[in-house]
Amino acid sequence: MFLVIYRTFKESLTNFWRNGWLSIAAVSVLLLSLYVVGTLYVTVVTADNVLGSVESRINISVYFKSDATEDQIMQAKSQLESNNEVKSVEYISKDQALSDFKASNANEPVIMQSLQEIGGNPLLASLVIKANDPNNYQDIANYVSSASFKDQISRVNYAKNKDVIDNLNSVVGRIKKVGSILAIIFGVVSILIIFNTIRITIYTHRQEIEVMRLVGAGNTYIRLPFLFEGVIYGLVATILATILLYITVQFVSPYAASVLSTESLTAIYLGSFWPLVGLQLLFGTLLGVVSSLVAMRKYLKI
């Protein structure tokens, strides 16, 4: 059995090199298909990374009216902490808010001068709420809007944060949709080209196939070289797509640094390298094998 596999695989390599430009065309289109799949995968992983980073910084800040007492705010804090969807609640007093504001705007003389001209402390006390799950923020916001202390609230800043998350989710969804369509288009084109390459190979070797039939060669022995040829197309295209995608990631990584606050694009790519290679290898090999099987079924009458 191993001898049969060795001989048929060796013959498929010979066919691969002998086909020349046909092999190059088949591998090139399959390479584009796998490159699109790889780019889609890296883009989605990166977008999820950015989304996770944004979600980790998201919170609900509830600002209380200036006439709300500290006791009232602390009662509201206790009420919020009793909610199972709430992870933590931090109290920011007026004085702390003013101190934080001055620290963050220390290099803005116009803002600092305006604050001095206003006099006193114009900032409001607030409660900063963190959720156990980012998906719980809308429920928490609804809870705050109907809580017993709602009349003491000046404003809640969750709406802008929600828009950011919704926009990111929308972008990720569009990327997945467009990438999937491109992968399908290139996949179909790859199947057609590999199909025709195998068909021409079968036609070129028709006399050899006839001789093998006459000497009693089994159907498996005749089919295996063409099946392995499809596998070779997938393997070669996967290797080239991996190299091309790595070069692309290295080139884009410096430009993406301003967007990615946690880790570089290269680190994200290397972190998902083996799952990505496995996906490309599976996809490429599947396309090659399916193309070979269809061509053999249609043109190899055995």
VOPADREN-960785 format. One record per residue (C-alpha): x, y, z; residue number from 1. Coordinates in pm, whole numbers, plus 50000, padded with zeros to 5 digits. Example, Ala and Ser with C-alpha at 12.3 -4.5 7.8 and 13.67 -1.06 7.14 Angstrom:
- 51230, 49550, 50780, 1
- 51367, 49894, 50714, 2
# end
This chain:
- 50000, 50000, 50000, 1
- 50279, 50241, 50093, 2
- 50456, 50158, 49768, 3
- 50140, 50240, 49573, 4
- 50106, 50573, 49752, 5
- 50474, 50654, 49694, 6
- 50459, 50575, 49322, 7
- 50131, 50758, 49261, 8
- 50246, 51061, 49459, 9
- 50571, 51068, 49264, 10
- 50374, 51054, 48940, 11
- 50151, 51340, 49057, 12
- 50462, 51552, 49122, 13
- 50580, 51475, 48771, 14
- 50242, 51579, 48632, 15
- 50251, 51898, 48839, 16
- 50588, 52004, 48693, 17
- 50500, 51882, 48345, 18
- 50183, 52093, 48329, 19
- 50396, 52407, 48361, 20
- 50188, 52718, 48305, 21
- 49865, 52534, 48380, 22
- 49997, 52447, 48726, 23
- 50110, 52806, 48777, 24
- 49765, 52936, 48678, 25
- 49588, 52689, 48907, 26
- 49815, 52764, 49203, 27
- 49793, 53141, 49144, 28
- 49414, 53153, 49154, 29
- 49401, 52916, 49451, 30
- 49667, 53136, 49617, 31
- 49441, 53441, 49576, 32
- 49150, 53250, 49725, 33
- 49354, 53140, 50027, 34
- 49502, 53488, 50064, 35
- 49150, 53633, 50084, 36
- 49056, 53369, 50343, 37
- 49370, 53446, 50545, 38
- 49319, 53822, 50522, 39
- 48958, 53783, 50630, 40
- 49063, 53567, 50926, 41
- 49333, 53811, 51043, 42
- 49103, 54110, 50993, 43
- 48821, 53954, 51195, 44
- 49060, 53848, 51475, 45
- 49208, 54199, 51481, 46
- 48864, 54362, 51481, 47
- 48755, 54137, 51767, 48
- 49073, 54240, 51952, 49
- 48994, 54608, 51904, 50
- 48631, 54552, 52000, 51
- 48735, 54365, 52314, 52
- 48977, 54645, 52405, 53
- 48704, 54907, 52359, 54
- 48453, 54701, 52556, 55
- 48701, 54665, 52843, 56
- 48714, 55045, 52872, 57
- 48340, 55093, 52838, 58
- 48143, 55189, 53145, 59
- 47831, 55374, 53245, 60
- 47895, 55703, 53420, 61
- 47595, 55830, 53611, 62
- 47627, 56201, 53696, 63
- 47417, 56334, 53984, 64
- 47266, 56675, 54019, 65
- 47463, 56930, 54218, 66
- 47203, 56928, 54498, 67
- 47226, 56549, 54548, 68
- 47384, 56468, 54884, 69
- 47664, 56219, 54932, 70
- 47434, 55996, 55139, 71
- 47185, 55981, 54852, 72
- 47460, 55893, 54606, 73
- 47597, 55620, 54835, 74
- 47247, 55474, 54869, 75
- 47226, 55466, 54488, 76
- 47568, 55298, 54483, 77
- 47450, 55025, 54721, 78
- 47137, 54973, 54515, 79
- 47343, 54932, 54195, 80
- 47588, 54692, 54361, 81
- 47298, 54463, 54448, 82
- 47227, 54418, 54076, 83
- 47367, 54082, 53956, 84
- 47468, 54231, 53620, 85
- 47692, 54492, 53785, 86
- 48056, 54404, 53843, 87
- 48165, 54716, 54030, 88
- 48054, 55069, 54114, 89
- 48308, 55345, 54183, 90
- 48212, 55671, 54351, 91
- 48377, 55984, 54207, 92
- 48322, 56285, 54433, 93
- 48315, 56642, 54305, 94
- 48660, 56711, 54450, 95
- 48808, 56396, 54295, 96
- 48648, 56478, 53959, 97
- 48801, 56827, 53970, 98
- 49142, 56687, 54065, 99
- 49130, 56431, 53780, 100
- 49019, 56698, 53535, 101
- 49308, 56926, 53629, 102
- 49558, 56641, 53600, 103
- 49438, 56539, 53254, 104
- 49435, 56899, 53126, 105
- 49751, 57026, 53294, 106
- 49907, 57103, 52956, 107
- 49601, 57295, 52832, 108
- 49646, 57654, 52961, 109
- 49325, 57778, 52796, 110
- 49115, 57515, 52974, 111
- 49288, 57577, 53307, 112
- 49238, 57952, 53274, 113
- 48871, 57903, 53193, 114
- 48833, 57686, 53502, 115
- 48986, 57957, 53720, 116
- 48755, 58218, 53574, 117
- 48450, 58004, 53648, 118
- 48549, 57974, 54011, 119
- 48441, 57700, 54247, 120
- 48387, 57344, 54127, 121
- 48153, 57309, 53827, 122
- 48190, 56932, 53803, 123
- 47936, 56678, 53926, 124
- 47972, 56373, 54147, 125
- 47926, 56047, 53963, 126
- 47911, 55669, 53986, 127
- 48117, 55470, 53735, 128
- 47953, 55133, 53667, 129
- 48131, 54828, 53523, 130
- 47928, 54532, 53399, 131
- 48009, 54163, 53435, 132
- 47946, 54124, 53061, 133
- 47958, 54399, 52793, 134
- 47622, 54273, 52668, 135
- 47467, 54370, 53003, 136
- 47527, 54745, 52969, 137
- 47198, 54814, 52794, 138
- 47007, 54632, 53070, 139
- 47197, 54828, 53334, 140
- 47124, 55155, 53153, 141
- 46755, 55063, 53145, 142
- 46771, 54980, 53517, 143
- 46931, 55317, 53598, 144
- 46667, 55506, 53398, 145
- 46389, 55352, 53606, 146
- 46565, 55331, 53946, 147
- 46432, 55498, 54257, 148
- 46714, 55756, 54242, 149
- 46646, 55856, 53878, 150
- 46522, 56204, 53981, 151
- 46863, 56278, 54132, 152
- 47046, 56198, 53806, 153
- 47171, 56480, 53585, 154
- 47283, 56268, 53289, 155
- 47411, 55922, 53186, 156
- 47690, 55890, 52930, 157
- 47622, 55537, 52802, 158
- 47466, 55633, 52465, 159
- 47795, 55741, 52303, 160
- 47974, 55427, 52421, 161
- 47692, 55213, 52284, 162
- 47724, 55381, 51944, 163
- 48097, 55301, 51933, 164
- 48037, 54931, 52005, 165
- 47748, 54909, 51758, 166
- 47957, 55074, 51484, 167
- 48247, 54836, 51545, 168
- 48015, 54535, 51535, 169
- 47867, 54667, 51212, 170
- 48213, 54705, 51056, 171
- 48311, 54352, 51161, 172
- 47989, 54218, 51010, 173
- 48051, 54394, 50678, 174
- 48411, 54269, 50667, 175
- 48295, 53911, 50721, 176
- 48029, 53944, 50451, 177
- 48256, 54097, 50185, 178
- 48544, 53862, 50267, 179
- 48319, 53556, 50248, 180
- 48185, 53663, 49908, 181
- 48538, 53716, 49772, 182
- 48654, 53381, 49912, 183
- 48359, 53205, 49744, 184
- 48426, 53377, 49409, 185
- 48796, 53291, 49408, 186
- 48714, 52942, 49534, 187
- 48480, 52878, 49239, 188
- 48737, 53013, 48993, 189
- 49004, 52792, 49155, 190
- 48784, 52484, 49116, 191
- 48724, 52564, 48749, 192
- 49093, 52614, 48672, 193
- 49211, 52306, 48865, 194
- 48927, 52109, 48705, 195
- 49049, 52203, 48358, 196
- 49411, 52138, 48453, 197
- 49328, 51785, 48572, 198
- 49111, 51733, 48263, 199
- 49401, 51825, 48033, 200
- 49634, 51602, 48235, 201
- 49393, 51312, 48196, 202
- 49370, 51378, 47822, 203
- 49749, 51398, 47790, 204
- 49792, 51067, 47971, 205
- 49501, 50889, 47801, 206
- 49729, 50639, 47626, 207
- 49919, 50561, 47947, 208
- 49589, 50515, 48128, 209
- 49472, 50275, 47856, 210
- 49793, 50073, 47889, 211
- 49751, 50058, 48269, 212
- 49400, 49927, 48221, 213
- 49523, 49659, 47983, 214
- 49788, 49536, 48226, 215
- 49531, 49515, 48505, 216
- 49598, 49831, 48709, 217
- 49321, 49897, 48961, 218
- 49098, 50204, 48956, 219
- 49259, 50335, 49275, 220
- 49609, 50317, 49125, 221
- 49490, 50510, 48816, 222
- 49297, 50773, 49014, 223
- 49548, 50846, 49293, 224
- 49799, 51051, 49087, 225
- 49527, 51295, 48981, 226
- 49390, 51312, 49334, 227
- 49738, 51380, 49474, 228
- 49787, 51645, 49207, 229
- 49489, 51834, 49348, 230
- 49637, 51800, 49697, 231
- 49970, 51938, 49573, 232
- 49795, 52245, 49432, 233
- 49641, 52304, 49774, 234
- 49970, 52253, 49961, 235
- 50175, 52481, 49735, 236
- 49908, 52752, 49736, 237
- 49884, 52733, 50118, 238
- 50260, 52778, 50161, 239
- 50269, 53074, 49921, 240
- 49957, 53231, 50075, 241
- 50110, 53202, 50423, 242
- 50430, 53373, 50308, 243
- 50241, 53648, 50123, 244
- 50008, 53712, 50417, 245
- 50302, 53733, 50660, 246
- 50470, 53992, 50436, 247
- 50143, 54188, 50420, 248
- 50104, 54180, 50799, 249
- 50462, 54300, 50847, 250
- 50399, 54587, 50605, 251
- 50065, 54693, 50755, 252
- 50160, 54644, 51121, 253
- 50326, 54988, 51173, 254
- 50020, 55164, 51030, 255
- 49782, 54962, 51249, 256
- 49976, 55041, 51568, 257
- 49772, 55356, 51633, 258
- 49449, 55155, 51628, 259
- 49565, 54853, 51827, 260
- 49624, 54956, 52185, 261
- 49697, 54612, 52333, 262
- 49930, 54430, 52094, 263
- 50075, 54466, 51745, 264
- 49916, 54326, 51431, 265
- 50214, 54093, 51392, 266
- 50159, 53957, 51744, 267
- 49790, 53900, 51671, 268
- 49880, 53719, 51347, 269
- 50144, 53500, 51510, 270
- 49905, 53424, 51796, 271
- 49658, 53274, 51549, 272
- 49920, 53142, 51305, 273
- 49860, 52768, 51332, 274
- 49478, 52783, 51332, 275
- 49503, 53008, 51026, 276
- 49747, 52779, 50845, 277
- 49524, 52484, 50929, 278
- 49221, 52667, 50789, 279
- 49405, 52762, 50469, 280
- 49545, 52410, 50429, 281
- 49202, 52256, 50478, 282
- 49036, 52501, 50241, 283
- 49308, 52474, 49975, 284
- 49333, 52096, 49989, 285
- 48954, 52063, 49982, 286
- 48931, 52280, 49670, 287
- 49208, 52081, 49500, 288
- 49059, 51743, 49590, 289
- 48704, 51842, 49492, 290
- 48828, 51974, 49157, 291
- 49022, 51652, 49095, 292
- 48728, 51429, 49188, 293
- 48489, 51621, 48962, 294
- 48736, 51606, 48670, 295
- 48800, 51234, 48719, 296
- 48430, 51160, 48746, 297
- 48363, 51339, 48419, 298
- 48666, 51249, 48208, 299
- 48823, 50938, 48361, 300
- 48586, 50662, 48259, 301
- 48700, 50375, 48479, 302
# end
